[in-house]
Amino acid sequence: MMNASAERALGAPVVVGVDGSGPSLRALDWAAGAAVARGVPLRVVYACLWKRYEDAALARDIGRPTTVALAQDVVGAAAQRARDRHPGLRVNADMVFEEPEYALLREGRSACALVVGSRGRGGIAEMLLGSVSLAVAARADCPVIVLRAGPDDRAAPEARGHVVVGVGEDTKSAVWFAVEEARRRGVPLDAVRAWRCPAHESTDHPLLAGEPARLHEERAAEELEAALRDVPDDVDLRRRTVEGHARQVLVDASHGAGLLVVGAARREGHFGRQLGSVAHAALHRSGCPVAVVPRDA
């Protein structure tokens, strides 16, 4: 089931963007575990236009006061944290003085996956995704995993729940990515196909009630089966068709999961390339980490 892009990515590193904050430490820990599971190196990247960064989370790791941490402390402490938690993991780190979005997009061209944290902090801000995370997810050439911050803004271990994948148009790469994640983790794969019956097809006639909906559900089941035809037999696969908007169906399915995988249905907008509504909703509202997988990844 491996495609050409996946074959080229064999041995490519997992790249993680760090900035010393709590959300980036969460991303670092997740990325290190993912690199170990894949048997590939971890590349830690700190990109910023400024040479100083203030954050209490980093200061705790490097034993410095909370006032100022230099850029080399950010990337150095992050790399050491990964080595300490995963002895034997190959880790290389670099700092780049440029806009994080552009640096991470460049790194993603030679990565098997790119991991970033959200930047929400407290209250309503926790519901919002950082602009860098959103831009990278919308434009990267490789799969992008975004980890939202928890209520205490602290790093957390990788969740071990099942993998959920949204199945729709042009989601072949997303399905393959989800299959590999489920196999590596040894967890079930929940493949979900959302469907809706357009309002203009409904009828109040008692003999025809439910007929349009049944046809749409059957079509969704057929499309789901076709998308999963090549999934290996060793995967614990669960198939589900659910009535409703895809974005809400997948957000609901994400609660209790270890990872939600969606295809990157990208479109050109007034501000450049943007994600479709399903991926956008997943990134802002998912109850677990989200992997956004480009069509050709």
C-alpha positions, 0 to 999 in steps of 0.5 A, a space after each residue: 500500500 506504500 506509494 512513491 512518496 512514502 518510499 522516498 521518505 524512508 529514513 527521512 527524519 521527523 522534524 519538530 519545531 520548538 520555541 521553548 514554550 510548553 506547547 512546543 515541549 509537548 510537540 518535542 516529546 511526541 515527535 521523539 516518540 514518533 521518530 523512535 517508532 519509525 526508526 528514523 532520526 529526530 531533527 529539532 528546529 528553532 526558528 525565530 527572528 529574535 535572539 532572545 526568548 522568555 519562557 518559564 517552561 524552558 527555564 525549568 529544563 535548563 536550570 536558568 532564571 525565568 528572565 532570558 534564555 538565549 536561542 542556543 539554550 532553546 534548541 540545545 535544551 530541546 535536543 538534550 531532553 529528547 536524548 535523555 528520554 530516548 537514549 540511542 535516538 539520533 538527534 540533530 538540532 539547528 537554530 535559524 533566524 528567520 520566520 518560523 513558518 518559512 523555516 519549517 516549510 523548508 524543513 518539511 520538504 525532506 521530512 517524513 513528518 513535521 510536528 508542531 505545537 499550538 500556541 493557545 494560552 488560557 481560556 478562549 485562547 486555548 480554542 485558537 490555533 497559532 498562525 504558524 501551526 495553521 500556515 504550516 499545516 496548510 502548505 507543507 509537503 509532508 504530513 503535519 502533526 499539530 498538538 494542541 495545548 492542554 489546560 495547564 499548557 504542559 507537555 504530555 506523553 503521546 496518547 495511546 488511543 486508537 487512530 481515526 481517519 476521515 475518509 472522503 474524496 482524495 484521502 488515499 494518502 491520509 488513509 495510508 498514513 493512518 494505516 501505518 500509524 495504527 500498525 506502529 502503535 498496535 491500536 485499532 483504526 477507526 475509518 469514518 465516512 460522513 454523509 448527508 442527505 441534501 434538504 431538497 431530496 427529502 420528502 414528507 410522503 410516508 411511503 418515501 420517507 427515509 428513501 433518499 437518506 438510505 441511498 446516500 448512506 449506502 453510497 457512503 458505505 460503498 465509497 468507504 469500502 473502496 477506500 479501504 480495499 487495500 488495507 492489510 489484514 493485520 490492521 484492526 479496522 473498524 468501518 463507520 458511516 455517520 450522518 452529519 457534517 464531516 467536520 463535526 463527525 470527525 471532531 466527535 470521533 476524535 474524543 478518546 482517540 490517540 490521533 485524528 488523520 485528515 486529508 489536506 483539502 487545500 484551496 487558494 484564498 485571498 491570503 494564499 493557500 488555505 485548508 478546507 473546512 474539515 481540516 480547519 475544524 479538526 485543527 481547532 476543535 479536535 480532542 486529540 493530536 491531528 495529522 494533516 496529510 497532503 494528497 501526494 504525501 
